[in-house]
């Protein structure tokens, strides 16, 4: 395997003959680059050979599903990846244009332990990436990505015989049958399906109709220029258009899907966004009534109401907070045999009997519709209003260099851990728990909490606070507790943001 370089420029002979791969593209649990600037097609081929080498190294059966999202360049990227996989002796099953969860399902349906999904997810055009796994329903985490990075950047890929390619035709229908079989609505529910002209437009509207919903399509025609907004149901632009369409049509809700269909965003019947952690809590209430003593996994950015909610407690539900990141929540949900996992970014994970453990935005949408179907006298806004009050800050992101942020975070975690161990308090409330799986999340006796963690992808920390008392108290948790503490660290950039 030719060793990649990171200093190549397009429109040169070297660029056409040597792999370009920048190390920064290997993230905590996937791989992402700006195509042509940070990786070229030869670099993608090197990635494929590196992945094949890693699969053989861990002793996994070398049979892999590949698919691609709807971008102008994704098919070319996938073909380059396939070349590398074939060089490395992999049996490749190409399912064509797909959502990430379509590829994850194919691992089960096609008896393939490995997956490589070419997708830029919700990112702007120019980005490309690969979501990978070798043990369904899990995807790679830091250890696997770390070893893959070594193989690729050091030119350690091993050519092997035995590579083979099979094109799997018509797999979309098989996937749609799978995800719609368990949801059959018994009453009319009118839903806006918003896809941002991304890949989900070829899947979500049809799936929701098969579940029994009346579907109002919104930006479902595939258009890789994304003429209105990026397909990202966390972005303000997409949410505002979803809200407007609900108000125009009198729909019961809007469901928005990101570029590769593994996330779902929700707008209620009044046109108000419901953050994914609150949707998760509503689903937890609904599902724990059907499955008493269920376990749920939620990420550390999610609301503290999971721990204090009376309905979950009465149903015997147990809630475990874990690291933010779809790979982490997916892994912990599988490890604990939890009924479901919820991440504030809109990744939802359902284990049997509801799903197969991976994140699927359409399966999540089906769960929301089924919840509404089981509550015929209530609108989604009313189910939301039934939740206890909580005041959550925006996610704040003070700058801290990548090479410094983890060291700074270690010291902040140690401060809070020492305070908790000493029986300390914050703004007059005793600390009852300090969760240190992903930075530190400090739980207070009234259910309020403070979170400081490092961003997995950017040179910054992440700060969130939530109060169970009032908006003013939430602001005080930030301005009187977190902000002064961060000000003690000169490594953290000037931080003048106020709530």
Secondary structure in CASP SS format (residue, H / E / C, confidence):
PFRMAT SS
TARGET T0000
AUTHOR 0000-0000-0000
METHOD secondary structure of the structure
MODEL  1
X C 1.00
X C 1.00
X C 1.00
X C 1.00
X E 1.00
X C 1.00
X C 1.00
X C 1.00
X C 1.00
X C 1.00
X C 1.00
X C 1.00
X H 1.00
X H 1.00
X H 1.00
X H 1.00
X H 1.00
X C 1.00
X C 1.00
X E 1.00
X E 1.00
X C 1.00
X H 1.00
X H 1.00
X H 1.00
X E 1.00
X C 1.00
X C 1.00
X C 1.00
X C 1.00
X E 1.00
X E 1.00
X E 1.00
X E 1.00
X E 1.00
X C 1.00
X C 1.00
X C 1.00
X E 1.00
X C 1.00
X H 1.00
X H 1.00
X H 1.00
X H 1.00
X H 1.00
X H 1.00
X H 1.00
X H 1.00
X H 1.00
X H 1.00
X H 1.00
X H 1.00
X H 1.00
X H 1.00
X H 1.00
X H 1.00
X H 1.00
X C 1.00
X C 1.00
X C 1.00
X C 1.00
X C 1.00
X E 1.00
X E 1.00
X E 1.00
X E 1.00
X E 1.00
X E 1.00
X C 1.00
X C 1.00
X C 1.00
X C 1.00
X C 1.00
X H 1.00
X H 1.00
X H 1.00
X H 1.00
X H 1.00
X H 1.00
X H 1.00
X H 1.00
X H 1.00
X H 1.00
X H 1.00
X H 1.00
X H 1.00
X H 1.00
X C 1.00
X C 1.00
X C 1.00
X E 1.00
X E 1.00
X E 1.00
X E 1.00
X E 1.00
X E 1.00
X E 1.00
X C 1.00
X C 1.00
X H 1.00
X H 1.00
X H 1.00
X H 1.00
X H 1.00
X H 1.00
X H 1.00
X H 1.00
X H 1.00
X H 1.00
X C 1.00
X C 1.00
X C 1.00
X C 1.00
X E 1.00
X E 1.00
X E 1.00
X E 1.00
X E 1.00
X C 1.00
X C 1.00
X C 1.00
X C 1.00
X C 1.00
X C 1.00
X C 1.00
X C 1.00
X E 1.00
X E 1.00
X E 1.00
X E 1.00
X E 1.00
X E 1.00
X E 1.00
X C 1.00
X E 1.00
X C 1.00
X C 1.00
X E 1.00
X C 1.00
X C 1.00
X C 1.00
X H 1.00
X H 1.00
X H 1.00
X H 1.00
X H 1.00
X H 1.00
X H 1.00
X H 1.00
X H 1.00
X H 1.00
X H 1.00
X H 1.00
X C 1.00
X C 1.00
X C 1.00
X C 1.00
X C 1.00
X C 1.00
X C 1.00
X C 1.00
X C 1.00
X C 1.00
X E 1.00
X E 1.00
X E 1.00
X E 1.00
X C 1.00
X C 1.00
X C 1.00
X H 1.00
X H 1.00
X H 1.00
X H 1.00
X H 1.00
X H 1.00
X H 1.00
X H 1.00
X H 1.00
X H 1.00
X C 1.00
X C 1.00
X C 1.00
X C 1.00
X C 1.00
X C 1.00
X C 1.00
X C 1.00
X C 1.00
X E 1.00
X E 1.00
X E 1.00
X E 1.00
X E 1.00
X C 1.00
X C 1.00
X C 1.00
X C 1.00
X H 1.00
X H 1.00
X H 1.00
X H 1.00
X C 1.00
X H 1.00
X H 1.00
X H 1.00
X H 1.00
X H 1.00
X H 1.00
X H 1.00
X H 1.00
X C 1.00
X C 1.00
X E 1.00
X E 1.00
X E 1.00
X E 1.00
X E 1.00
X C 1.00
X C 1.00
X C 1.00
X C 1.00
X C 1.00
X C 1.00
X C 1.00
X C 1.00
X C 1.00
X C 1.00
X C 1.00
X C 1.00
X C 1.00
X C 1.00
X C 1.00
X C 1.00
X C 1.00
X H 1.00
X H 1.00
X H 1.00
X H 1.00
X H 1.00
X H 1.00
X H 1.00
X H 1.00
X H 1.00
X H 1.00
X H 1.00
X H 1.00
X H 1.00
X H 1.00
X C 1.00
X C 1.00
X C 1.00
X E 1.00
X E 1.00
X E 1.00
X E 1.00
X E 1.00
X C 1.00
X C 1.00
X C 1.00
X C 1.00
X C 1.00
X E 1.00
X E 1.00
X E 1.00
X E 1.00
X E 1.00
X C 1.00
X C 1.00
X C 1.00
X C 1.00
X C 1.00
X E 1.00
X E 1.00
X C 1.00
X H 1.00
X H 1.00
X H 1.00
X H 1.00
X H 1.00
X H 1.00
X H 1.00
X H 1.00
X H 1.00
X H 1.00
X H 1.00
X H 1.00
X H 1.00
X H 1.00
X H 1.00
X C 1.00
X C 1.00
X C 1.00
X C 1.00
X E 1.00
X E 1.00
X E 1.00
X E 1.00
X E 1.00
X C 1.00
X C 1.00
X C 1.00
X C 1.00
X C 1.00
X H 1.00
X H 1.00
X H 1.00
X H 1.00
X C 1.00
X H 1.00
X H 1.00
X H 1.00
X H 1.00
X H 1.00
X C 1.00
X C 1.00
X C 1.00
X E 1.00
X E 1.00
X E 1.00
X E 1.00
X E 1.00
X C 1.00
X C 1.00
X C 1.00
X H 1.00
X H 1.00
X H 1.00
X H 1.00
X H 1.00
X H 1.00
X H 1.00
X H 1.00
X H 1.00
X H 1.00
X H 1.00
X C 1.00
X C 1.00
X C 1.00
X E 1.00
X E 1.00
X E 1.00
X C 1.00
X C 1.00
X C 1.00
X C 1.00
X E 1.00
X E 1.00
X E 1.00
X E 1.00
X C 1.00
X C 1.00
X C 1.00
X C 1.00
X C 1.00
X C 1.00
X C 1.00
X C 1.00
X E 1.00
X C 1.00
X H 1.00
X H 1.00
X H 1.00
X H 1.00
X H 1.00
X H 1.00
X H 1.00
X H 1.00
X H 1.00
X H 1.00
X H 1.00
X H 1.00
X H 1.00
X C 1.00
X C 1.00
X C 1.00
X C 1.00
X C 1.00
X C 1.00
X H 1.00
X H 1.00
X H 1.00
X H 1.00
X H 1.00
X H 1.00
X C 1.00
X C 1.00
X C 1.00
X C 1.00
X C 1.00
X E 1.00
X E 1.00
X C 1.00
X C 1.00
X C 1.00
X E 1.00
X C 1.00
X C 1.00
X E 1.00
X C 1.00
X C 1.00
X H 1.00
X H 1.00
X H 1.00
X H 1.00
X H 1.00
X H 1.00
X H 1.00
X H 1.00
X H 1.00
X H 1.00
X H 1.00
X H 1.00
X H 1.00
X H 1.00
X H 1.00
X H 1.00
X H 1.00
X H 1.00
X H 1.00
X H 1.00
X C 1.00
X C 1.00
X C 1.00
X E 1.00
X E 1.00
X C 1.00
X C 1.00
X E 1.00
X E 1.00
X E 1.00
X E 1.00
X E 1.00
X E 1.00
X E 1.00
X C 1.00
X C 1.00
X C 1.00
X C 1.00
X E 1.00
X E 1.00
X E 1.00
X E 1.00
X E 1.00
X C 1.00
X C 1.00
X C 1.00
X C 1.00
X E 1.00
X E 1.00
X E 1.00
X E 1.00
X E 1.00
X E 1.00
X C 1.00
X C 1.00
X C 1.00
X C 1.00
X C 1.00
X E 1.00
X E 1.00
X E 1.00
X E 1.00
X E 1.00
X E 1.00
X E 1.00
X E 1.00
X C 1.00
X C 1.00
X C 1.00
X H 1.00
X H 1.00
X H 1.00
X H 1.00
X H 1.00
X H 1.00
X H 1.00
X H 1.00
X H 1.00
X H 1.00
X H 1.00
X H 1.00
X H 1.00
X H 1.00
X H 1.00
X H 1.00
X C 1.00
X C 1.00
X C 1.00
X C 1.00
X C 1.00
X C 1.00
X C 1.00
X C 1.00
X C 1.00
X C 1.00
X C 1.00
X C 1.00
X C 1.00
END
